[in-house]
Amino acid sequence: MDDIKEFLAHAVKLEEEAAHRFADLAETMRIYGNTDIAEFFGRMAHFSRLHLAEARKRCGFRDVPDLPAEELSFPEGESPEAASMAASHYIMTIEQALETALDSERAGLAWYAQIARDTTDPEVRMMAEEFADEEREHVAELERWVALRDGGTVAA
């Protein structure tokens, strides 16, 4: 991907999906009384909305298209952050919710990292690397929660 407008259109979609996914997971966990993890997913939704706002801000003066789903060039035809919420249901365990979120964040990280690696455009590379760093933070935070749930310790 060598066009900054195309990259930003994809980044906005990816971050929208992440914010929706975390909000859905927070609500599912809240409904079924898992308040600690609901609060955590609520914070992750907040961070995703901040990242979305940053992506939109980066659009700035550019005329960034709002691409329909069929014009997005994501692997497997959908945003890496668009984890299927079909798994989000009343019998979803905290572990399943964490794994769903972690899988999605890892996919988002991989997508940004691949764009950074493959692009010939220095501006796209710089933004993709910055966005990949944000995703790394999300992955690390989720991995800490998984370690806690597995009875491990978490480094600060």
LUMVOSE-590403 format. One record per residue: residue in one letter; x, y, z of N, C-alpha, C, O in turn. Coordinates in pm, whole numbers, padded with zeros to 5 digits, always signed. Example, Ala and Ser with C-alpha at 12.3 -4.5 7.8 and 13.67 -1.06 7.14 Angstrom:
BEGIN
a+01319-00569+00780+01230-00450+00780+01320-00330+00780+01424-00332+00846s+01285-00225+00708+01367-00106+00714+01290+00003+00787+01341+00114+00804
This chain:
BEGIN
m+00086-00116+00000+00000+00000+00000+00091+00123+00000+00164+00148+00096d+00086+00197-00108+00178+00309-00126+00109+00444-00137+00170+00542-00179d-00016+00451-00099-00091+00576-00106-00139+00611+00034-00209+00532+00098i-00102+00728+00083-00135+00767+00220-00286+00775+00242-00334+00738+00350k-00360+00821+00143-00506+00829+00159-00567+00691+00171-00657+00668+00252e-00520+00599+00091-00569+00461+00099-00534+00400+00235-00617+00334+00298f-00410+00424+00280-00369+00372+00412-00459+00427+00521-00508+00352+00605l-00481+00559+00521-00562+00620+00625-00706+00571+00622-00768+00551+00726a-00761+00552+00502-00897+00499+00491-00905+00361+00558-01002+00331+00628h-00804+00279+00537-00799+00147+00599-00778+00157+00750-00841+00085+00827a-00688+00246+00792-00660+00262+00935-00785+00308+01011-00812+00260+01121v-00860+00400+00952-00983+00447+01017-01080+00331+01033-01140+00314+01139k-01097+00251+00929-01189+00136+00936-01142+00036+01042-01222-00013+01121l-01013+00007+01043-00958-00089+01138-00981-00040+01281-01022-00118+01368e-00956+00087+01307-00972+00140+01442-01118+00149+01483-01151+00131+01600e-01207+00177+01388-01351+00174+01419-01391+00035+01465-01463+00019+01563e-01343-00065+01393-01375-00204+01428-01322-00239+01567-01391-00306+01644a-01201-00196+01597-01142-00226+01728-01226-00163+01840-01254-00229+01941a-01263-00038+01823-01343+00031+01926-01476-00040+01946-01521-00058+02059h-01541-00079+01836-01669-00150+01846-01651-00285+01916-01732-00323+02001r-01546-00357+01879-01523-00490+01938-01502-00480+02088-01563-00555+02165f-01416-00386+02131-01392-00373+02274-01518-00327+02348-01544-00374+02459a-01594-00238+02288-01720-00194+02352-01816-00311+02364-01882-00327+02467d-01826-00394+02260-01913-00512+02264-01868-00610+02373-01950-00663+02448l-01737-00633+02380-01685-00724+02483-01710-00668+02622-01747-00742+02714a-01691-00537+02639-01717-00475+02770-01863-00494+02809-01892-00529+02923e-01953-00471+02717-02096-00484+02747-02133-00629+02778-02209-00655+02871t-02080-00722+02701-02108-00863+02727-02060-00903+02866-02132-00970+02940m-01940-00863+02901-01885-00897+03033-01964-00826+03145-01985-00884+03251r-02005-00704+03121-02081-00629+03222-02217-00695+03247-02258-00711+03362i-02285-00732+03141-02417-00793+03152-02413-00918+03240-02505-00944+03317y-02305-00993+03227-02298-01119+03298-02212-01113+03424-02165-01215+03474g-02194-00988+03475-02137-00971+03607-01986-00977+03618-01932-00982+03729n-01917-00977+03507-01771-00981+03511-01717-00837+03507-01663-00791+03407t-01734-00767+03619-01710-00622+03620-01565-00582+03598-01539-00483+03530d-01469-00655+03655-01329-00617+03637-01288-00622+03491-01228-00528+03440i-01321-00731+03425-01284-00743+03284-01368-00650+03197-01320-00601+03095a-01491-00623+03238-01574-00526+03165-01509-00388+03170-01504-00318+03069e-01460-00350+03287-01392-00221+03300-01265-00218+03215-01236-00117+03150f-01190-00328+03214-01070-00336+03132-01105-00319+02984-01042-00239+02915f-01205-00394+02936-01244-00381+02795-01298-00241+02766-01279-00188+02656g-01364-00180+02864-01410-00042+02847-01293+00053+02827-01299+00143+02744r-01186+00033+02905-01065+00116+02887-01002+00091+02750-00957+00184+02684m-01000-00035+02708-00942-00067+02577-01026-00003+02466-00971+00042+02366a-01158+00000+02482-01244+00067+02384-01211+00215+02380-01204+00275+02273h-01190+00274+02498-01153+00416+02505-01022+00440+02431-01012+00534+02352f-00921+00357+02455-00793+00373+02386-00809+00356+02236-00745+00426+02158s-00893+00263+02195-00917+00243+02052-00986+00364+01990-00955+00403+01877r-01079+00425+02066-01142+00547+02015-01042+00661+02004-01049+00741+01911l-00946+00669+02098-00841+00769+02088-00754+00744+01965-00716+00838+01895h-00723+00617+01940-00643+00582+01822-00721+00613+01694-00663+00658+01595l-00851+00589+01696-00936+00624+01583-00933+00775+01561-00921+00821+01447a-00945+00851+01667-00941+00997+01655-00807+01042+01596-00802+01135+01516e-00699+00976+01637-00567+01008+01582-00561+00976+01433-00506+01054+01355a-00617+00863+01394-00618+00828+01251-00698+00931+01172-00656+00974+01064r-00813+00971+01226-00894+01073+01157-00821+01207+01151-00827+01278+01051k-00752+01240+01260-00676+01366+01263-00567+01363+01157-00541+01464+01091r-00504+01248+01140-00398+01235+01039-00451+01255+00898-00377+01292+00807c-00580+01231+00881-00641+01255+00749-00631+01404+00715-00608+01441+00600g-00649+01489+00817-00632+01632+00803-00696+01689+00679-00816+01676+00657f-00615+01753+00600-00660+01821+00479-00682+01725+00362-00736+01764+00259r-00640+01602+00378-00650+01505+00269-00795+01465+00245-00875+01459+00339d-00827+01440+00123-00960+01392+00088-00957+01239+00093-00944+01172-00010v-00968+01185+00215-00957+01040+00236-01093+00977+00207-01194+01017+00264p-01095+00879+00118-01223+00817+00083-01278+00731+00196-01203+00673+00274d-01409+00723+00202-01477+00630+00292-01507+00508+00206-01612+00499+00143l-01413+00415+00206-01423+00301+00116-01529+00202+00161-01534+00165+00279p-01613+00158+00068-01707+00051+00103-01630-00080+00127-01518-00097+00079a-01691-00169+00200-01625-00294+00239-01561-00367+00121-01452-00422+00134e-01629-00368+00007-01576-00443-00107-01451-00380-00169-01383-00444-00248e-01421-00254-00133-01302-00188-00186-01186-00187-00088-01077-00141-00121l-01208-00238+00031-01100-00246+00129-01011-00365+00096-01060-00472+00062s-00883-00346+00106-00790-00454+00073-00728-00513+00199-00605-00516+00215f-00815-00561+00287-00770-00630+00407-00758-00779+00375-00827-00830+00287p-00669-00848+00448-00663-00993+00429-00797-01056+00467-00863-01011+00561e-00834-01156+00397-00959-01229+00422-01084-01142+00408-01190-01178+00459g-01071-01027+00341-01187-00946+00307-01247-00859+00416-01346-00791+00391e-01190-00860+00537-01241-00774+00642-01127-00724+00728-01017-00780+00728s-01154-00617+00802-01055-00558+00890-01000-00664+00985-01076-00745+01039p-00868-00663+01006-00812-00758+01102-00870-00742+01243-00865-00836+01323e-00923-00625+01274-00980-00601+01406-01128-00637+01414-01190-00622+01519a-01185-00684+01305-01327-00717+01302-01349-00861+01345-01403-00943+01270a-01305-00891+01466-01326-01027+01518-01474-01056+01520-01555-00970+01555s-01508-01173+01483-01649-01210+01482-01707-01199+01621-01658-01261+01715m-01812-01121+01633-01878-01109+01762-01982-01219+01780-02057-01219+01878a-01987-01312+01687-02077-01426+01703-02038-01504+01827-02121-01570+01890a-01909-01497+01862-01862-01567+01981-01900-01494+02109-01888-01550+02218s-01945-01370+02097-01981-01291+02214-02124-01321+02254-02219-01271+02193h-02139-01402+02355-02271-01444+02397-02272-01468+02547-02170-01455+02614y-02386-01503+02598-02402-01512+02743-02317-01620+02809-02293-01613+02929i-02271-01718+02734-02186-01820+02795-02038-01798+02764-01955-01884+02792m-02006-01683+02705-01866-01651+02677-01791-01636+02809-01834-01564+02898t-01680-01706+02819-01598-01694+02939-01505-01575+02926-01484-01521+02817i-01451-01534+03038-01353-01426+03037-01233-01467+02950-01180-01385+02875e-01192-01591+02962-01078-01639+02883-01108-01630+02734-01022-01590+02655q-01230-01668+02694-01267-01658+02552-01269-01513+02506-01225-01483+02395a-01319-01425+02590-01322-01282+02555-01180-01228+02538-01152-01155+02443l-01092-01264+02630-00953-01219+02620-00886-01274+02495-00815-01201+02425e-00909-01401+02465-00848-01461+02346-00902-01397+02217-00826-01374+02123t-01032-01368+02214-01091-01300+02098-01024-01165+02077-00985-01131+01965a-01013-01089+02184-00951-00957+02176-00804-00967+02138-00755-00892+02054l-00732-01061+02200-00590-01077+02172-00565-01118+02027-00476-01065+01961d-00644-01212+01977-00630-01253+01837-00651-01135+01742-00577-01119+01645s-00751-01052+01770-00779-00936+01686-00667-00834+01692-00626-00780+01589e-00618-00807+01811-00510-00708+01825-00382-00757+01758-00311-00679+01695r-00354-00885+01770-00237-00941+01700-00252-00929+01548-00156-00899+01477a-00373-00952+01500-00398-00939+01356-00381-00794+01311-00325-00767+01204g-00431-00699+01392-00413-00557+01359-00266-00519+01358-00221-00447+01268l-00192-00566+01457-00048-00541+01463+00021-00597+01340+00103-00530+01278a-00012-00720+01304+00050-00782+01187+00019-00704+01059+00106-00690+00973w-00103-00654+01048-00141-00578+00928-00059-00450+00918-00001-00421+00813y-00054-00372+01028+00025-00248+01025+00172-00277+01000+00237-00206+00923a+00226-00381+01063+00368-00415+01046+00397-00454+00902+00501-00418+00847q+00306-00529+00840+00326-00568+00700+00323-00446+00609+00405-00435+00518i+00230-00354+00633+00225-00232+00553+00356-00156+00568+00413-00111+00468a+00404-00141+00691+00530-00070+00716+00646-00137+00642+00733-00069+00587r+00647-00268+00640+00753-00344+00574+00747-00333+00423+00850-00321+00357d+00625-00338+00367+00610-00352+00222+00596-00221+00145+00622-00219+00025t+00558-00113+00210+00533+00010+00137+00661+00073+00084+00769+00056+00141t+00647+00145-00024+00759+00223-00077+00744+00371-00041+00833+00452-00068d+00631+00406+00021+00604+00545+00057+00653+00572+00200+00606+00508+00293p+00745+00666+00218+00798+00691+00353+00693+00742+00453+00702+00711+00572e+00595+00818+00406+00491+00868+00497+00402+00753+00544+00367+00745+00661v+00366+00664+00453+00287+00547+00489+00366+00462+00588+00312+00415+00688r+00495+00441+00558+00579+00359+00647+00583+00419+00788+00565+00346+00886m+00604+00549+00798+00612+00614+00928+00482+00596+01007+00485+00559+01124m+00368+00621+00942+00239+00608+01012+00211+00463+01047+00163+00434+01156a+00239+00373+00955+00214+00231+00982+00299+00183+01100+00251+00105+01183e+00423+00229+01109+00508+00192+01222+00453+00249+01353+00452+00180+01455e+00406+00373+01350+00348+00433+01470+00223+00357+01514+00204+00329+01632f+00138+00324+01418+00015+00252+01451+00047+00111+01500-00021+00059+01588a+00151+00048+01442+00193-00085+01488+00240-00077+01633+00212-00167+01713d+00311+00030+01668+00356+00046+01807+00237+00054+01902+00240-00004+02011e+00132+00125+01862+00010+00133+01944-00052-00006+01962-00094-00042+02072e-00056-00082+01853-00112-00217+01862-00027-00306+01952-00081-00390+02023r+00105-00289+01949+00193-00366+02037+00158-00342+02183+00159-00434+02265e+00127-00216+02216+00087-00184+02352-00043-00255+02389-00056-00306+02501h-00139-00261+02297-00265-00329+02323-00241-00479+02342-00297-00540+02433v-00158-00537+02255-00126-00680+02267-00061-00707+02403-00098-00803+02471a+00034-00624+02441+00104-00645+02569+00006-00636+02686+00015-00715+02780e-00085-00541+02682-00184-00527+02790-00275-00649+02797-00303-00699+02906l-00319-00697+02683-00403-00817+02681-00325-00939+02729-00379-01022+02802e-00200-00949+02690-00118-01062+02735-00100-01059+02887-00095-01165+02950r-00090-00940+02945-00081-00930+03092-00208-00983+03157-00202-01056+03256w-00323-00948+03100-00450-00997+03156-00462-01148+03141-00510-01216+03232v-00419-01202+03028-00423-01347+03008-00333-01414+03111-00372-01516+03170a-00214-01359+03134-00122-01416+03233-00185-01413+03373-00171-01509+03448l-00253-01305+03407-00320-01298+03536-00428-01404+03549-00440-01469+03653r-00505-01422+03443-00613-01522+03445-00557-01664+03454-00621-01753+03509d-00436-01683+03398-00372-01814+03404-00299-01837+03534-00234-01940+03552g-00311-01741+03626-00247-01756+03757-00103-01711+03760-00032-01735+03858g-00059-01648+03654+00079-01601+03650+00093-01464+03713-00002-01408+03767t+00211-01413+03704+00236-01278+03754+00251-01186+03635+00281-01230+03524v+00230-01060+03661+00234-00961+03554+00342-00860+03586+00347-00804+03695a+00428-00838+03488+00531-00735+03505+00465-00599+03488+00373-00583+03407a+00511-00504+03563+00453-00368+03557+00488-00299+03429+00448-00184+03408
